Amino acid sequence: RRRWRSLEEAAGRTLDIGHSFYPFTEPFPSWREEWHLDRGRIPMISWNGTSTEAINDGVHDRLIADRADAVRAIGRPVFLRWFWEMDGDKKADIAGDPAAYVAAWKRIHGIFTERGAVNAAWVWCPNATAFDVDAAEQWYPGDAYVDWVCADGYNWPPGRPAAQWETLAEIFAAFHDWGTARGKPMMIAETGVQERDRGEKAEWLADVPRQLRDDLPGVRAFVYFDSDTIHPWWLDSTPRSLDAFRGLAQDPHLNRRSEGDPGG
């Protein structure tokens, strides 16, 4: 909570989306979602996956129903991002093939619908790189089962020495093309940049509003990964980077809350 207060003080406003991650078996919503809602943020629940084979066999139906009941009980809109980055190597053992993943998504979605958890907006979110190689479509559950389409992508240098420095628009261009054709509201749910040469991170962050406006106009929700998981992505890694975040947060293009509400 202290981190949230610090970032919002720097931003000069309440941030729009409160993003929390949950393992598959951990109960949610928790105090985090209530806290975000009470402070005017929309919660986004990133619910990690488990074996799609087990889901499709009905092993977890009771657990899924319990989660649906809890989401319904919260009584306010939330984003629900189940099994993100399903296309990546890290999750291949549990994701199964695309057909198994799609079937599992539909089963979970169906249970939520049957239990009346219609306040959940379903966010489908592969890696941005899946769109670069036309690999994302096969994982798509279908328009009737998805409310928002999404991608995760990072500017990896210098943490990955062989990676090329990329702008936000370069990372998400293929996703944006795909999402525009699909016609669903688009979200960037995870992105980040590290410090490399002096001032580069600040410049990268400062240019985000222009790129969202000019190059990625279909993106209606932008969520930064403020963390040191794997690499140091912190927004306040230097005073210049924090100043750039402040400018980003106050830019009019990123202050259009009604366009980013879960209902789309």
C-alpha positions as CSV (number, residue, x, y, z in Angstrom):
1,R,0.0,0.0,0.0
2,R,2.9,2.3,0.7
3,R,4.2,1.8,-2.8
4,W,0.8,2.7,-4.2
5,R,0.6,5.9,-2.1
6,S,4.1,6.9,-3.2
7,L,3.4,6.4,-7.0
8,E,0.1,8.2,-6.8
9,E,1.7,11.1,-4.9
10,A,4.2,11.3,-7.7
11,A,1.6,11.0,-10.4
12,G,-0.6,13.7,-8.8
13,R,-3.7,11.6,-9.3
14,T,-5.4,8.3,-8.5
15,L,-4.2,5.6,-10.9
16,D,-6.9,3.8,-12.8
17,I,-6.1,0.1,-12.5
18,G,-4.9,-1.9,-9.5
19,H,-3.2,-5.0,-10.8
20,S,-2.7,-8.1,-8.5
21,F,-1.4,-11.6,-9.3
22,Y,-2.8,-14.8,-7.9
23,P,-1.7,-18.4,-8.2
24,F,-4.4,-20.7,-9.5
25,T,-5.3,-22.1,-6.0
26,E,-5.1,-18.9,-4.0
27,P,-8.5,-17.4,-3.2
28,F,-9.6,-14.0,-4.7
29,P,-10.9,-11.3,-4.5
30,S,-8.9,-10.4,-1.4
31,W,-8.4,-7.3,0.6
32,R,-6.4,-5.9,-2.4
33,E,-9.4,-5.7,-4.7
34,E,-11.6,-4.1,-1.9
35,W,-8.8,-1.6,-1.2
36,H,-8.4,-0.7,-4.9
37,L,-12.2,-0.3,-5.3
38,D,-12.5,1.8,-2.2
39,R,-9.9,4.2,-3.6
40,G,-11.4,4.5,-7.0
41,R,-9.3,2.1,-9.0
42,I,-10.5,-0.8,-11.1
43,P,-9.0,-4.1,-9.9
44,M,-7.4,-6.4,-12.4
45,I,-7.0,-9.9,-11.2
46,S,-4.3,-11.9,-13.0
47,W,-5.2,-15.5,-12.2
48,N,-2.5,-17.9,-13.1
49,G,-3.1,-21.1,-15.0
50,T,-2.9,-24.7,-14.1
51,S,-3.1,-27.9,-16.2
52,T,-5.7,-27.3,-18.9
53,E,-6.1,-31.1,-19.0
54,A,-7.2,-31.1,-15.3
55,I,-9.6,-28.2,-15.9
56,N,-11.1,-29.9,-19.0
57,D,-11.6,-33.0,-16.9
58,G,-13.6,-31.1,-14.3
59,V,-11.1,-31.5,-11.6
60,H,-11.2,-27.8,-10.5
61,D,-14.9,-27.1,-11.1
62,R,-15.6,-26.5,-7.4
63,L,-12.7,-24.2,-7.0
64,I,-13.7,-22.2,-10.1
65,A,-17.3,-21.9,-8.9
66,D,-16.0,-20.6,-5.5
67,R,-13.9,-18.0,-7.3
68,A,-16.9,-17.0,-9.5
69,D,-19.1,-16.6,-6.4
70,A,-16.5,-14.4,-4.7
71,V,-16.2,-12.2,-7.8
72,R,-19.9,-11.9,-8.0
73,A,-20.2,-11.0,-4.4
74,I,-17.8,-8.1,-4.7
75,G,-20.6,-6.5,-6.8
76,R,-18.4,-4.1,-8.8
77,P,-16.6,-4.4,-12.2
78,V,-13.2,-6.1,-12.3
79,F,-10.8,-7.2,-15.0
80,L,-10.1,-10.9,-14.9
81,R,-7.0,-12.0,-16.8
82,W,-6.8,-15.8,-16.7
83,F,-3.6,-17.7,-17.7
84,W,-1.8,-14.9,-19.4
85,E,1.2,-15.5,-21.7
86,M,-0.1,-19.0,-22.4
87,D,1.9,-19.1,-25.6
88,G,5.3,-18.9,-23.9
89,D,7.8,-21.7,-23.2
90,K,7.5,-21.1,-19.4
91,K,3.9,-22.3,-19.3
92,A,4.0,-24.9,-22.1
93,D,3.8,-27.9,-19.7
94,I,0.5,-26.7,-18.2
95,A,-1.0,-24.8,-21.2
96,G,-1.2,-27.9,-23.4
97,D,-2.0,-27.3,-27.0
98,P,-4.1,-24.3,-28.2
99,A,-7.3,-26.5,-28.4
100,A,-6.9,-27.6,-24.8
101,Y,-6.3,-24.0,-23.7
102,V,-9.4,-22.7,-25.5
103,A,-11.6,-25.5,-24.1
104,A,-10.3,-24.7,-20.6
105,W,-11.0,-21.0,-21.0
106,K,-14.5,-21.7,-22.2
107,R,-15.2,-24.0,-19.3
108,I,-14.1,-21.4,-16.8
109,H,-16.0,-18.7,-18.5
110,G,-19.1,-20.9,-18.6
111,I,-18.9,-21.5,-14.9
112,F,-18.6,-17.8,-14.1
113,T,-21.6,-17.1,-16.3
114,E,-23.7,-19.8,-14.7
115,R,-22.8,-18.5,-11.2
116,G,-23.8,-14.9,-12.2
117,A,-20.3,-13.4,-12.1
118,V,-21.1,-11.1,-14.9
119,N,-19.1,-8.2,-13.4
120,A,-15.9,-9.9,-14.5
121,A,-14.5,-8.5,-17.8
122,W,-12.4,-11.2,-19.4
123,V,-9.0,-10.2,-20.6
124,W,-7.1,-12.5,-23.0
125,C,-3.4,-11.8,-22.9
126,P,-0.6,-13.6,-24.9
127,N,2.9,-12.3,-25.2
128,A,3.3,-9.5,-27.7
129,T,5.9,-11.6,-29.6
130,A,3.1,-14.2,-30.4
131,F,1.5,-11.6,-32.7
132,D,4.9,-10.9,-34.4
133,V,5.0,-14.5,-35.7
134,D,1.2,-15.0,-36.2
135,A,1.0,-17.5,-33.3
136,A,-1.6,-15.7,-31.1
137,E,-4.8,-16.4,-33.1
138,Q,-4.7,-20.2,-32.4
139,W,-5.0,-19.5,-28.7
140,Y,-8.0,-17.1,-29.0
141,P,-11.1,-18.5,-27.3
142,G,-13.5,-16.5,-29.6
143,D,-15.3,-13.1,-29.4
144,A,-18.1,-14.5,-27.3
145,Y,-15.7,-15.4,-24.5
146,V,-13.4,-12.4,-24.4
147,D,-14.1,-8.8,-23.5
148,W,-10.7,-7.3,-23.9
149,V,-7.7,-8.4,-26.0
150,C,-4.3,-7.8,-24.5
151,A,-0.6,-8.3,-24.8
152,D,2.5,-8.3,-22.5
153,G,5.8,-7.0,-23.8
154,Y,9.0,-5.5,-22.5
155,N,12.0,-3.5,-23.6
156,W,14.6,-6.0,-22.4
157,P,18.0,-4.4,-22.6
158,P,20.3,-4.4,-20.8
159,G,18.9,-7.3,-18.8
160,R,19.0,-9.4,-21.9
161,P,22.2,-8.4,-23.5
162,A,21.3,-9.8,-27.0
163,A,18.0,-8.0,-27.1
164,Q,17.4,-4.9,-29.2
165,W,16.2,-1.7,-27.6
166,E,12.6,-1.2,-28.7
167,T,10.0,1.5,-28.4
168,L,6.6,0.8,-27.0
169,A,5.1,1.1,-30.5
170,E,7.7,-1.4,-31.9
171,I,6.9,-3.9,-29.1
172,F,3.2,-3.8,-29.6
173,A,2.7,-3.0,-33.3
174,A,1.7,-6.5,-34.4
175,F,-0.7,-6.8,-31.5
176,H,-2.3,-3.5,-32.4
177,D,-2.8,-4.5,-36.0
178,W,-4.4,-7.8,-34.9
179,G,-6.6,-6.1,-32.2
180,T,-7.7,-3.4,-34.6
181,A,-9.0,-6.1,-37.1
182,R,-10.6,-8.0,-34.2
183,G,-12.6,-4.9,-33.0
184,K,-12.2,-5.6,-29.3
185,P,-10.9,-3.0,-26.8
186,M,-7.2,-3.4,-26.4
187,M,-5.0,-3.4,-23.3
188,I,-1.3,-3.5,-22.6
189,A,-1.3,-5.3,-19.2
190,E,2.4,-5.6,-18.6
191,T,5.3,-3.6,-20.0
192,G,8.5,-2.2,-18.6
193,V,11.9,-0.6,-19.4
194,Q,15.2,-0.7,-17.6
195,E,17.9,1.9,-17.0
196,R,20.6,1.6,-19.7
197,D,22.4,4.7,-20.8
198,R,21.9,7.9,-18.8
199,G,18.4,9.3,-19.4
200,E,17.2,6.6,-21.9
201,K,14.6,5.1,-19.6
202,A,13.2,8.6,-18.9
203,E,13.0,9.3,-22.6
204,W,11.3,6.0,-23.3
205,L,8.7,6.7,-20.6
206,A,8.2,10.3,-21.7
207,D,7.3,9.2,-25.2
208,V,4.7,6.7,-24.2
209,P,1.7,9.0,-24.5
210,R,2.7,10.2,-28.0
211,Q,3.1,6.6,-29.1
212,L,-0.2,5.5,-27.6
213,R,-1.9,8.4,-29.3
214,D,-0.2,8.3,-32.7
215,D,1.0,4.7,-33.2
216,L,-1.3,2.6,-31.0
217,P,-4.6,4.5,-30.9
218,G,-6.7,1.4,-30.3
219,V,-5.1,0.7,-26.9
220,R,-7.6,1.8,-24.2
221,A,-5.8,0.6,-21.1
222,F,-2.1,0.8,-20.3
223,V,-0.6,-0.9,-17.2
224,Y,3.1,-0.6,-16.3
225,F,4.9,-3.5,-14.5
226,D,6.4,-1.6,-11.5
227,S,8.5,-4.4,-10.0
228,D,11.9,-5.8,-9.8
229,T,10.8,-9.3,-10.9
230,I,13.6,-10.7,-13.2
231,H,14.9,-7.2,-13.8
232,P,14.5,-3.7,-12.2
233,W,11.5,-2.1,-13.8
234,W,10.8,0.3,-11.0
235,L,9.3,3.6,-12.2
236,D,11.4,5.6,-9.7
237,S,14.8,4.0,-10.6
238,T,16.1,7.6,-11.1
239,P,14.6,11.0,-10.4
240,R,14.5,11.6,-14.2
241,S,12.5,8.4,-14.7
242,L,10.1,9.3,-11.9
243,D,9.6,12.7,-13.5
244,A,8.9,11.0,-16.8
245,F,6.3,8.8,-15.1
246,R,4.6,11.9,-13.6
247,G,4.3,13.4,-17.1
248,L,2.9,10.2,-18.5
249,A,0.4,9.9,-15.7
250,Q,-0.8,13.4,-16.2
251,D,-1.0,13.3,-20.0
252,P,-4.7,13.8,-21.2
253,H,-4.5,10.7,-23.4
254,L,-4.0,8.6,-20.3
255,N,-6.8,10.3,-18.4
256,R,-9.8,8.9,-20.2
257,R,-11.2,6.7,-17.5
258,S,-14.6,6.0,-19.1
259,E,-13.0,4.5,-22.2
260,G,-11.0,2.1,-20.0
261,D,-13.9,0.8,-17.8
262,P,-14.2,-3.0,-17.8
263,G,-17.3,-3.1,-19.8
264,G,-15.4,-1.6,-22.7
